[in-house]
């Protein structure tokens, strides 16, 4: 490991094997060899592009690069090699990766600052085989991406311990999967006005329908009364759903007309 990490503007790369515990259960004693081979691949690909290994813990890596473009190229090539490697027993090793660029302080034991936390949080939000970029890294690399690689914006997300939402991008690489589940973040992706309005309408109508269908715990209610209430509740639910559809359509058209 290098004792002289890059200074100034630095691009961090975090990696982590997804589902490592389940992979360990399936491979047993063979898991150690798989992790070692995964480490060799990433060290070769990242080291070939001037990446500095800052830390490794179990099946996770932390690298730093002085140039964002080299970090992107290393991540892409690393994913390609991992995806096409002949793993034992046909068990694929899926690694999530994140890239974030900042200007951290270099302390006695490495980098210090919120940029390191941000890069790690982006990695933990991803899925195996996915490469995620922060807005800062995406802006730096711009259109200077490796051949067969495209940048796709996923939206703004609230990351754990980070005050402001982070706009996150995904790298789509030819020959690799590009469809993944939603990111695992602290909160939901911020909604625009139309979506917030639609949600409020849904919540209101659902609460009214639930109240109509709730008979309470009154022991004096006879079977006939319950039947009448149930019938009335279903009728209210039916008209509530019709009202919901009409209100959503009307509200969306109104918003689009106004804005």
C-alpha positions in Angstrom: 0.0 0.0 0.0 1.4 3.4 -0.9 2.2 5.8 1.9 1.9 8.8 -0.4 -1.8 9.1 -1.4 -2.8 11.7 -4.0 -3.3 15.3 -2.7 -5.6 18.0 -4.0 -8.5 16.9 -6.0 -8.9 13.2 -5.5 -11.4 10.6 -6.8 -12.3 7.9 -4.3 -13.4 4.4 -5.4 -15.1 2.1 -2.9 -15.8 -1.5 -3.8 -17.7 -4.3 -2.0 -18.8 -7.8 -2.8 -22.6 -8.1 -2.7 -24.1 -11.1 -0.8 -20.7 -12.1 0.5 -22.2 -14.0 3.4 -24.5 -16.1 1.2 -21.5 -16.7 -1.2 -19.5 -17.9 1.8 -22.2 -20.4 2.8 -22.4 -21.8 -0.8 -18.6 -22.0 -1.3 -17.5 -23.0 2.1 -13.7 -23.4 2.2 -13.5 -22.2 -1.4 -14.6 -18.7 -0.4 -11.2 -17.6 0.7 -9.7 -18.4 -2.8 -12.5 -16.5 -4.5 -12.0 -13.4 -2.4 -8.2 -13.6 -3.0 -8.8 -13.8 -6.8 -11.2 -10.9 -6.6 -8.6 -8.8 -4.8 -5.9 -9.7 -7.4 -8.2 -8.6 -10.3 -9.1 -5.3 -8.7 -5.5 -4.6 -7.6 -4.2 -5.3 -11.1 -6.8 -3.2 -12.9 -6.7 -0.3 -10.4 -3.0 -0.3 -10.1 -2.5 -0.3 -13.9 -4.3 3.1 -13.8 -2.3 4.7 -11.0 -4.8 3.9 -8.3 -3.5 4.0 -4.7 -4.9 1.3 -2.4 -5.9 3.1 0.8 -7.5 0.3 2.7 -9.0 -3.2 2.4 -11.3 -5.0 4.9 -12.5 -8.4 4.1 -14.1 -8.2 0.7 -14.1 -4.4 0.4 -11.6 -2.0 -1.1 -10.8 1.7 -0.8 -8.7 3.3 -3.6 -7.9 6.8 -4.6 -7.0 8.3 -7.9 -5.6 11.7 -8.9 -7.6 11.8 -12.1 -11.4 11.0 -12.3 -11.1 9.6 -15.8 -8.6 7.0 -14.7 -10.8 6.0 -11.8 -13.7 5.5 -14.2 -11.6 3.5 -16.6 -10.4 1.3 -13.7 -13.9 0.7 -12.4 -15.2 -0.2 -15.8 -12.4 -2.6 -16.7 -12.6 -4.1 -13.2 -16.3 -4.9 -13.7 -15.7 -6.4 -17.1 -12.9 -8.7 -15.9 -14.9 -9.8 -12.8 -18.0 -10.5 -15.0 -16.1 -12.7 -17.5 -13.8 -14.4 -15.0 -14.3 -18.3 -14.7 -15.3 -18.4 -11.1 -15.3 -21.8 -9.3 -18.6 -23.7 -9.4 -20.1 -21.1 -11.7 -20.7 -18.7 -8.8 -20.5 -15.2 -10.0 -18.8 -12.5 -7.8 -20.8 -9.3 -8.0 -19.1 -6.2 -6.8 -20.7 -2.8 -6.3 -18.5 0.2 -6.9 -18.8 3.9 -6.2 -16.8 7.0 -7.3 -16.8 10.4 -5.7 -14.4 13.3 -6.3 -13.5 15.9 -3.6 -10.6 17.7 -2.0 -10.0 15.9 1.3 -7.5 16.6 4.0 -4.7 14.1 4.2 -4.0 13.1 7.8 -1.5 10.8 9.4 -3.6 7.7 8.7 -5.1 8.7 5.4 -7.9 10.9 4.2 -10.1 12.9 6.5 -13.3 14.6 5.6 -17.0 14.2 4.6 -16.0 13.3 1.0 -14.7 9.9 2.2 -18.0 9.2 4.0 -20.0 10.3 0.9 -18.1 7.9 -1.3 -18.7 5.0 1.1 -22.4 5.8 1.5 -22.9 5.8 -2.3 -21.2 2.4 -2.5 -23.4 0.9 0.2 -26.5 2.1 -1.7 -25.6 0.2 -4.9 -25.9 -3.4 -6.0 -23.5 -6.0 -7.3 -22.2 -5.2 -10.8 -23.3 -1.6 -10.5 -20.9 1.4 -10.8 -22.3 4.6 -9.2 -20.9 8.2 -9.6 -21.5 11.2 -7.5 -22.4 14.4 -9.3 -18.9 15.8 -8.8 -17.3 12.8 -10.5 -19.9 12.8 -13.3 -19.3 16.5 -14.0 -15.5 15.9 -14.2 -15.6 13.0 -16.6 -18.3 14.6 -18.7 -18.4 13.0 -22.1 -14.8 11.6 -21.8 -15.9 8.1 -21.0 -14.4 4.9 -22.2 -15.8 3.4 -25.4 -19.0 1.5 -24.9 -19.8 3.4 -21.6 -22.7 5.7 -21.0 -23.6 7.9 -18.0 -27.2 7.7 -16.8 -28.7 10.0 -14.1 -30.6 8.1 -11.4 -31.9 11.0 -9.4 -31.2 12.7 -6.1 -31.0 10.6 -2.9 -30.7 11.1 0.8 -27.6 9.3 2.1 -27.0 8.3 5.7 -25.2 11.0 7.7 -25.1 13.3 4.7 -27.1 16.5 5.1 -27.9 17.4 1.5 -29.3 14.9 -1.1 -26.8 13.6 -3.5 -27.4 13.4 -7.2 -26.2 9.9 -8.3 -25.3 8.6 -11.8 -24.9 5.1 -13.1 -22.4 3.8 -15.7 -24.0 1.6 -18.3 -21.3 -0.6 -19.9 -21.7 -2.6 -23.1 -21.7 -6.3 -22.2 -22.7 -5.8 -18.6 -26.1 -5.6 -16.9 -27.6 -2.1 -16.7 -30.8 -2.9 -14.9 -30.7 -2.9 -11.1 -33.1 -2.6 -8.2 -33.7 0.9 -6.6 -30.8 2.2 -4.6 -30.8 1.4 -0.9 -30.7 4.9 0.6 -31.9 6.6 3.8 -35.0 8.1 2.3 -37.1 8.0 -0.8 -36.1 9.9 -3.9 -37.5 13.4 -3.7 -40.8 13.8 -5.4 -41.8 16.5 -7.8 -44.9 18.6 -7.2 -47.2 16.4 -9.2 -46.0 13.2 -7.4 -46.4 14.8 -4.0 -50.0 15.9 -4.9 -50.9 12.5 -6.2 -49.5 10.9 -3.0 -51.5 13.2 -0.8 -54.7 12.4 -2.7 -54.1 8.7 -2.4 -53.5 9.0 1.3 -56.6 11.0 1.9 -58.9 8.7 -0.1 -57.4 5.6 1.5 -58.0 7.0 5.0 -61.6 7.8 4.1 -62.2 4.3 2.7 -60.5 2.7 5.8 -62.7 4.7 8.1 -65.8 3.6 6.2 -64.8 -0.1 6.4 -63.9 0.0 10.1 -66.8 -1.0 12.4 -65.0 -0.5 15.7 -65.2 -2.8 18.7 -68.8 -2.0 19.7 -70.3 -5.3 21.1 -73.9 -4.1 20.7 -73.7 -4.2 16.9 -76.0 -6.9 15.6 -75.2 -9.0 12.5 -77.8 -7.0 10.6 -76.2 -3.8 11.5 -72.8 -5.1 10.5 -74.1 -6.2 7.2 -75.5 -2.8 6.5 -72.3 -1.0 7.6 -70.3 -3.4 5.4 -72.5 -2.7 2.4 -72.2 1.0 3.0 -68.5 0.8 3.4 -68.0 -1.0 0.2 -70.2 1.6 -1.5 -68.1 4.4 -0.1 -64.9 2.5 -1.1 -66.2 2.2 -4.7 -67.1 5.9 -5.0 -63.9 6.8 -3.2 -61.8 5.1 -5.8 -63.7 6.8 -8.6 -63.1 10.1 -6.8 -59.4 9.3 -6.5 -59.0 8.7 -10.2 -60.9 11.8 -11.1 -59.0 14.0 -8.7 -55.6 12.7 -9.8 -56.3 13.2 -13.5 -57.7 16.7 -12.8 -54.9 17.7 -10.5 -52.2 16.6 -12.9 -53.7 18.3 -15.9 -54.1 21.5 -13.8 -50.5 21.4 -12.7 -49.3 20.9 -16.2 -51.5 23.7 -17.5 -50.3 26.1 -14.8 -46.6 25.3 -15.2 
